[in-house]
Amino acid sequence: MSTNSTVSFAGNILWIIFGGFFSALGYVFGGLALCATIIGIPFGIQCFKLAALVLMPFGSRVETDPSSLGCLSIILNILWLVTGGWFTALVHFFFGILFCITIIGIPFGLQHFKLMSLSVAPFGKRIVPLNS
């Protein structure tokens, strides 16, 4: 196990212990509620994507998916942002600022900023490991 993956593993364990598990659970329940309706299925899938990143944010990054849906992604991102994406982004921004106040919390604050960027516009994005 390399040093970078050891640090990512330790960061993810600390993240899960101090609230990451419950945050991911919230996104999973939101995704399940959205998938209960036919119209909400695309939005529920994005909640599951956010849940995966919230569960283990260290050692991964968010990038634009080259096979994204083009203008449909833009329309869905606007709908996402208007119906609640702005709120989740604001929460991640707040916690990012809060964690960055202390030196020890900076790595966790940076993860919240990464989550904020995905929660603003999740359509057309994918999560990839850092080493790829």
N, C-alpha and C positions, 0 to 999 in steps of 0.2 A: 504494500500500500504506500503510495507516494505521500510526501509531506502535504501537498495541496489537497489530496483527497482525504487525508486524516483531519486537516483543519476544517474542510467542508463537512465531514461526518460529525465532528465535535460541535460545529456551529449549528448543524441541523438538529442534533440531540438537544442542545440548550434551547434552541428555538421551539422545538416541540414541547419541551417541559414547561417553558414559560409563556404558553399561550398559543403556539402555532397549531396544536392539535385542535383546540376548540374553535379557532378561526377557520381552519379547514373544514371542520364539521359544519360550521355555519354556511359555508359556500356549498357544501354537499347537500344540505337540507334545502337551501335555496334552489339549487339545480334540480333536485327531485320535485320540488313544488312547481317549478317552471316546466319541467318535462311532463307534468300531469296534464298539461294542455297542449294541443297540437301546435298552436301558434308559438308557445313558449319554448319548444324543443331546441331551436338554435341558441337561445339565450341560456337555457339550462346546460347545454354542452360547454358554453363559455364559462359558466360557474364551475363546472368540473375541472376545466383547465386552470382556473384560478385556484381551486382547492388543491390541485397537484403542486402548484408553485408555492402556495402558502404552507403546505405541509413540509416541503423540503426546498427552501429557496437558495441555500448555499450550494455552490457547485453547478449552477445552471444560469442560463441567460435567456432573454426574450429577444427574438428576432422576427423580422417580417417574413412571412411564408411566401415563397415565390409562386406557389400554386394557389394564392388567395383568389377570392371571387371578384376582384376588381371593384366596380362601382357598387355592387351589392354589399360588399364589406363596408364601404363608406356609409351607405344608408343604414345598415344594421348597427354600425358603431354610433351613428347619430341617435338612433332609437335607444341604444344601450345607455349612452351618456345622459340623455334627457330623462330616462325612466329610473335612474338610480346609480348609474356609473359614476356620476359626479360625486355622489355621497361616499361611495367606497373609496374613490380616489382621495377625497378630502380626509377621510379617516386615516388612510395610509400616509398621507402627507403629514398630518398632525403627529402620528406616532413616529414617523421618520425624524421630524424636528425634535420631538421629545427625547428620542434615543440619542440623537447626535449632540445633545447638550453635554453628555459625559463622554470621556474618551473610550471607556469600556463599551459603551452602547453604540458607537459609530458603525461597526459592522452590521448591527441589527437595524439601525436607521437606514443604511444604504439598501438593505433588503426591502424595507418598506417603500423606499423610493422606486425600486424595481417593480414591486407589486403595484404601486400607484400608476406607473406607466402602462402596465397591462390592464389595470382596472378601468382606465380611461377609454381604451379602444382595444378590446380583446379580439375582435374579428380580424382575420388576416395576419395573426401573430402565432408563433409557436414557441415552445419551450425546448431548448436544447442544452445538453451538458456543456460545460465550459471547455472540456478537452476535445471537442469535435469541431 
